[in-house]
Amino acid sequence: MGEHRLVVNGEPVSVAVTGLRSLAEVLRAELGLTATKVACGRGECGACTVLIGGEPRMACSTPVVLVRDEVETSEGLARESESLRRSFADHGAFQCGFCTPGQVVHATALLRQGIRDRERVRHALSGNICRCTGYQAIVDCVVAAAEERT
């Protein structure tokens, strides 16, 4: 077992590394950052989305030993994503809430890029599965949050 140094939400940390331990496992079990959800465990559903170097990535399928850039989780993006989270509530863009942290993290990356075109938002978020909402409200809330920023 070895140690791996990361920067998570602006804080340097050392984490235990064995084999191909996933970033999601480290975030949840070792660092207590439980907003990163694990559903599929294969990088297909988006519930575990975090930003690595500012880009959305699936933490459940990312070996922690390969992470070199800063990791941002839902907890670390709480202040920045406040208006976006309010938009989720205002548009009824969540029901059970399980996928919401991953959706918010991915949408934050889109807002940072200035993406507000409805079709680009829909396409970008297509990798974040929601079994409850039907997606339209999610797309609407991201577009509304983007328009609010301009």
Secondary structure per residue as TSV (DSSP state, phi and psi in degrees):
chain	resnum	aa	ss	phi	psi
A	1	M	-	360.0	137.0
A	2	G	E	-124.8	-177.6
A	3	E	E	-113.1	146.6
A	4	H	E	-132.2	134.6
A	5	R	E	-94.7	133.8
A	6	L	E	-132.0	161.9
A	7	V	E	-115.9	116.8
A	8	V	E	-121.2	120.4
A	9	N	T	52.7	39.7
A	10	G	T	85.5	-4.6
A	11	E	E	-109.5	128.3
A	12	P	E	-71.9	135.7
A	13	V	E	-138.8	154.9
A	14	S	E	-113.5	133.9
A	15	V	E	-127.1	152.2
A	16	A	E	-74.7	138.1
A	17	V	E	-127.0	126.7
A	18	T	-	-133.9	126.5
A	19	G	T	54.8	-133.3
A	20	L	T	-103.5	43.3
A	21	R	-	-52.9	132.1
A	22	S	B	-79.0	153.6
A	23	L	H	-60.0	-40.5
A	24	A	H	-59.5	-43.9
A	25	E	H	-61.6	-43.5
A	26	V	I	-64.8	-46.0
A	27	L	I	-59.6	-45.8
A	28	R	I	-76.1	-54.5
A	29	A	I	-80.1	-37.6
A	30	E	I	-95.5	-35.6
A	31	L	T	-104.4	-6.9
A	32	G	-	70.5	21.4
A	33	L	-	-94.5	81.9
A	34	T	T	-87.1	0.8
A	35	A	T	-67.5	-25.3
A	36	T	S	-73.9	107.0
A	37	K	-	-91.0	150.3
A	38	V	-	-117.9	118.3
A	39	A	S	-115.7	-68.2
A	40	C	S	-81.5	-32.3
A	41	G	S	72.9	9.8
A	42	R	S	-127.2	6.2
A	43	G	S	75.0	29.8
A	44	E	S	-111.8	-19.3
A	45	C	S	-106.2	-22.4
A	46	G	-	86.7	-2.4
A	47	A	T	-62.4	-25.8
A	48	C	T	-97.2	16.3
A	49	T	E	-60.8	129.3
A	50	V	E	-130.3	169.5
A	51	L	E	-102.0	129.2
A	52	I	E	-119.7	114.9
A	53	G	T	61.2	29.5
A	54	G	T	84.7	-3.2
A	55	E	E	-106.4	137.9
A	56	P	E	-64.4	131.1
A	57	R	E	-141.5	152.6
A	58	M	E	-86.5	111.6
A	59	A	G	-70.4	-24.7
A	60	C	G	-71.5	-23.4
A	61	S	G	-112.7	13.8
A	62	T	S	-106.2	112.2
A	63	P	B	-64.0	129.1
A	64	V	G	-58.7	-31.1
A	65	V	G	-66.3	-16.8
A	66	L	G	-92.8	-4.0
A	67	V	-	-85.5	120.0
A	68	R	-	-115.7	-31.3
A	69	D	S	-89.0	165.9
A	70	E	-	-61.0	141.1
A	71	V	E	-104.5	131.2
A	72	E	E	-120.0	128.2
A	73	T	-	-108.4	175.6
A	74	S	T	-56.9	-40.1
A	75	E	T	-62.4	-42.0
A	76	G	T	-71.3	-22.2
A	77	L	T	-96.8	7.4
A	78	A	T	-54.9	-47.9
A	79	R	T	-68.5	-47.3
A	80	E	T	-62.4	-34.7
A	81	S	T	-93.5	10.7
A	82	E	H	-56.4	-48.0
A	83	S	H	-68.5	-33.7
A	84	L	H	-65.5	-44.0
A	85	R	H	-64.9	-36.0
A	86	R	H	-64.5	-38.9
A	87	S	H	-64.5	-39.1
A	88	F	H	-56.6	-45.5
A	89	A	H	-67.1	-46.0
A	90	D	H	-62.2	-31.7
A	91	H	T	-97.6	4.3
A	92	G	T	60.5	40.2
A	93	A	-	-88.7	13.2
A	94	F	-	-146.7	152.9
A	95	Q	S	-125.4	-76.6
A	96	C	S	-74.3	-27.6
A	97	G	-	88.6	-5.6
A	98	F	S	-62.6	-42.0
A	99	C	S	-85.3	-11.1
A	100	T	H	-57.9	-45.6
A	101	P	H	-57.8	-43.1
A	102	G	H	-65.0	-39.0
A	103	Q	H	-63.3	-45.2
A	104	V	H	-65.4	-42.1
A	105	V	H	-61.3	-48.1
A	106	H	H	-63.8	-43.3
A	107	A	H	-64.3	-33.8
A	108	T	H	-60.7	-41.3
A	109	A	H	-61.8	-39.9
A	110	L	H	-64.2	-42.8
A	111	L	H	-65.2	-37.6
A	112	R	H	-60.9	-33.6
A	113	Q	T	-83.1	-6.0
A	114	G	T	78.4	16.3
A	115	I	-	-77.0	124.0
A	116	R	-	-139.5	0.2
A	117	D	-	-69.8	126.3
A	118	R	H	-52.6	-44.6
A	119	E	H	-70.7	-36.8
A	120	R	H	-66.7	-39.6
A	121	V	H	-63.2	-47.9
A	122	R	H	-57.2	-46.7
A	123	H	H	-64.6	-45.5
A	124	A	H	-63.1	-37.9
A	125	L	G	-87.1	1.2
A	126	S	G	-62.9	-19.8
A	127	G	G	-84.6	-3.4
A	128	N	S	-103.4	102.9
A	129	I	-	-79.7	134.3
A	130	C	-	-126.5	123.6
A	131	R	S	-91.2	-2.1
A	132	C	S	-109.3	-41.3
A	133	T	S	-93.6	-24.3
A	134	G	-	84.7	2.7
A	135	Y	S	75.5	-31.2
A	136	Q	H	-57.1	-43.8
A	137	A	H	-64.8	-34.4
A	138	I	H	-65.7	-47.5
A	139	V	H	-61.7	-45.0
A	140	D	H	-57.9	-43.8
A	141	C	H	-69.8	-34.9
A	142	V	H	-69.2	-43.1
A	143	V	H	-63.1	-42.4
A	144	A	H	-63.0	-42.9
A	145	A	H	-64.5	-38.3
A	146	A	H	-65.2	-42.2
A	147	E	H	-67.5	-32.9
A	148	E	H	-65.9	-30.6
A	149	R	H	-75.8	-19.2
A	150	T	-	-94.9	360.0
